[in-house]
Amino acid sequence: MSWKVCEIQLLSLLQWNAETIEKANAFLLEQANKNDLTLDQRYLVCFIQWLGQRAFLEISTDSPTPSLFEYNVSAIDVEQVKPRLKRHFPLRVHPEWKVPELT
């Protein structure tokens, strides 16, 4: 899962918005039917929703955001997410975000 997330993150950092949206959409559709996601997996899904939403808003500021890109960061207990994931995939929009310690 984290390889796909890394690819989407890189597309986002390059500001290749159409590609980010395409890959994020495919990733989220793949994860949509999974009910047994771990906390770390839910964190990554939320991270991709955030990236997808940012890319979408860069392309289309006047259209409503697709529901697939809507996220609820407060549903994620960021303190329980593995520090490695938080370092590599920082979800800075989380209200309880702190820079993870190096361990």
N, C-alpha and C positions, 0 to 999 in steps of 0.2 A: 504494500500500500504506500509506503513512504517514497518509493521510487517515482510513482505517478504524481505524488504530491510535490516532489522535488521538481519534476518536469514542469508542472503548472506554475510553481513558484518562479522558476527561471523565466518562463514566458511572460509572467507578470512583471518581473523586474526589468525585462527587455522592453516592456510596454507594447508587446505584441497582443493587443487587446482582443482581436478577433480569434486568434489562436488560443489565448487564455480562456475565453468564453467557451470555445468548442471543446477543449480538453476538460475544463471544469464541469461542463454540462455532462459529458460522457462519464466522468468519474462519479458525479453525484447521482446520476441515473443508475449506475452500477451499485452504489451503496444504498439506494433508496429502499429496497426491499429487505434489507438486513435488519433484523430486530435485536440481534445479539452482539452489537458492537460494544467493544470495551470503551472505557473512558478515554484512553489514548486515541482510539479510532474515531470516537465522536469529536474529539478535539481536532483531529486532522480534517474531518468532514466540515466542521465549522470554519476552519482555516481556509479551505477551498471555497466555501460559500462566500466568505469575505473577499477573497481574491476575485472570484467571479463577479461579485457585485461591483467591486471597484472598476474592473475592466468594462463591465456593461455601462456603468455611469460615465466612463470616459468616452464611449462611443455614442450613447443615446441619453442625453440629459433630460429629454422631455417625455420619454416613455416610462411606464411603470416597471419597476424591477421585477424580473421573473421570480415566481415564488420559490423556485429551486435555489435561488441565490439569497433568500432571506434566512437570516441566522439569529440565534438567541445565545449570545455568549454567556449570559448569566446562568444558563443551564449546565455549564461546564465548571466543575470544581477545579480551577486551574492549579490549585495547590497540590492536587493529587496526580497531575499529569507529569510524566517522566521529564526530568530536567533536559535531557538530550533532545526531546521533541520540541520543547519550548525554546531551546537555543537555536535549533535549525529552522523551526517554523514558528516564529514569534507572532502570536495573536495579540498584538498591542492594543486592540480595541476593547479587550476585556477590562472591566472596571477594576479588577483586582490584579492587573498585570504587574509583575515585578521581573526584573532581569534575573534569570536563573543563575544560581551559583555554579561555578565550575567545580566539578567533582571528578 
